[in-house]
Amino acid sequence: MDLLDFLRDCKRLAIQALGPTRASPPSEVARWKHLVIHGYRLEDDHSYRETKNRFRCFSELREILGLGLNDAPDYTTIYKSFDRFKMTIWRALLRVSAEQLLQSGHVALDSTFFERSHASSYCLHRADRDVQTLKVATLTDTESPAALDLQCSVEWKHDTKLGSQVVRRNADDLLSVAADKGFHDWMSKFEFYTLDVDPLVLERGSSLETVGHNALIRDAGYSQRWMSETSHSTTKRSLGSAVRAQFWYREFREIILMFAISNIEQLYEKL
């Protein structure tokens, strides 16, 4: 994928995600530019200092963002802007990136893990970090596969807790959700029914009733659940399976941005 085309797409999607109600004051660098800079930093695997130097060295990058030679934000400004955007904005960016791909309303729900031990031992000790991995439940369209939304947890919550949160947040756009036995819970299934979402969730057990139920679920579309695993694999192969941020709230933002970038990359693969 051409890097400049990627930046142009990031620009278009960032403006959509922010919308007209979140415009920056005239004296500030437009907020969408910071979203694009963070997408570029993660896509091209640069540190904050390297990102600033890249924008100062390459006029093509500055031209897309409408920045002059001396207008590129300092690396400390880029670092701090990552915190200033609320999670709703990062989720909006993920959502608009997914909307560039086919949407069927039938989704797969699955969990994966990201390493958070990438930072130095000194930083880990200073931040008092004992948890080495983050658990992430993703909602993936079975047609694309596009990552529609996700829910992160540093406490390794049970799949039924994470799954319910992410489905509840997107219920208006869903027809069915396929998930393995780890997401089976009678309360969750009841909630999915009340949200008018068909739960294609396998049940635990080996009774004849359970075996028959699981056979019907597989025939009804459960087999497309593998699309979520494809989404996880594609994202990790492209951007890695570890997060670099030191604090959990920054790690959550980084993971959402990784899946948004993966959605954009998939768009170019289909062209």
Residue pairs with C-beta under 8 A, 6 or more apart in sequence:
1 265
1 268
3 40
3 43
3 44
4 60
4 61
4 64
5 268
6 39
6 40
6 43
6 264
6 265
6 268
7 36
7 39
7 40
7 61
7 64
7 65
8 64
9 100
9 264
9 267
10 35
10 36
10 39
10 40
10 264
11 32
11 36
11 64
11 65
13 93
13 96
13 97
13 100
13 260
13 264
14 32
14 33
14 35
14 36
14 39
14 93
15 32
16 96
17 32
17 35
17 89
17 92
17 93
17 95
17 96
18 31
18 32
18 35
18 89
18 92
19 92
22 31
22 89
23 30
23 31
24 30
24 31
29 67
29 71
29 73
29 77
31 85
33 65
33 66
33 67
34 73
34 78
34 81
34 85
35 85
35 89
35 93
36 64
36 65
37 51
37 55
37 65
37 73
37 78
37 81
38 78
38 81
38 82
38 257
39 257
39 260
39 261
40 46
40 51
40 54
40 61
41 47
41 48
41 51
41 78
42 239
42 254
42 257
42 258
42 261
43 239
43 261
44 54
45 239
46 54
47 75
48 75
48 76
48 78
48 79
49 75
51 75
51 78
52 72
52 73
52 74
52 75
52 78
54 61
55 61
55 62
55 65
55 67
55 72
56 69
56 72
62 68
62 69
62 71
62 72
73 81
82 245
82 250
82 253
83 249
83 250
85 253
87 252
87 253
87 256
90 253
90 256
90 257
90 260
91 149
91 256
93 256
93 257
93 260
94 147
94 148
94 149
94 150
94 256
94 257
94 259
94 260
94 263
95 148
95 149
97 146
97 260
97 261
97 263
97 264
98 141
98 144
98 146
98 147
98 148
98 263
100 146
100 263
100 264
100 267
101 141
101 143
101 144
101 146
101 263
101 266
101 267
101 270
102 141
102 143
102 144
102 146
103 141
103 143
103 144
103 146
103 173
104 141
104 142
104 143
104 175
105 173
105 174
105 175
105 176
106 141
106 142
106 143
106 174
106 175
106 176
106 177
106 178
106 221
106 224
107 139
107 140
107 141
107 142
107 148
107 170
107 174
107 176
107 177
107 178
108 139
108 140
108 141
108 142
108 145
108 177
108 178
108 179
108 224
108 225
108 226
108 227
108 228
109 137
109 138
109 139
109 140
109 163
109 166
109 167
109 177
109 178
109 179
109 183
109 225
109 228
110 137
110 138
110 140
110 179
110 180
110 225
110 228
110 229
110 232
111 135
111 136
111 137
111 138
111 159
111 162
111 182
112 135
112 136
112 138
112 232
112 236
113 133
113 134
113 135
113 136
113 241
114 133
114 134
114 136
114 241
114 242
114 243
114 251
114 255
115 132
115 133
115 241
115 242
115 243
116 129
116 131
116 132
116 133
116 134
116 242
116 243
116 251
117 124
117 132
117 133
117 242
118 242
118 243
118 244
119 127
119 244
119 246
123 246
127 246
127 247
129 246
131 154
131 155
131 156
134 152
134 153
134 154
134 243
134 248
134 251
134 252
134 255
135 152
135 153
135 154
135 156
135 157
135 162
136 150
136 151
136 152
136 153
136 255
137 150
137 151
137 153
137 159
137 162
137 163
137 165
137 166
138 147
138 149
138 150
138 166
138 228
138 231
138 232
138 259
139 147
139 148
139 149
139 150
139 166
139 167
139 170
139 177
140 146
140 147
140 148
140 227
140 228
140 230
140 231
141 148
141 227
142 178
142 221
142 224
142 225
142 227
144 227
144 266
145 227
145 228
145 230
145 231
145 266
146 231
146 263
146 266
147 231
147 235
147 259
147 260
147 262
147 263
148 170
148 173
149 166
149 169
149 170
150 166
150 255
150 256
150 259
151 162
151 163
151 165
151 166
152 251
152 252
152 255
152 256
153 162
154 248
154 251
159 179
159 182
159 183
160 182
160 183
160 184
160 185
160 187
160 188
163 179
163 183
163 188
164 185
164 188
164 191
167 174
167 177
167 191
167 192
167 195
167 197
168 191
168 195
171 195
171 196
171 197
174 195
174 197
175 197
175 198
176 197
176 198
176 199
176 200
176 220
176 221
177 192
177 197
177 198
177 199
177 200
177 201
178 200
178 201
178 221
178 222
178 224
178 225
179 199
179 200
179 201
179 202
179 225
180 201
180 202
180 225
181 201
181 202
181 203
181 204
183 201
184 201
184 202
184 203
184 204
188 199
188 201
189 199
189 201
192 198
192 199
192 201
193 199
198 220
200 217
200 220
200 221
200 222
200 225
201 217
202 214
202 217
202 222
203 210
203 213
203 214
204 210
231 259
231 262
234 262
234 265
234 266
235 258
235 259
235 262
238 261
238 262
238 265
239 258
239 261
239 262
243 251
243 254
243 255
244 254
245 251
245 253
245 254
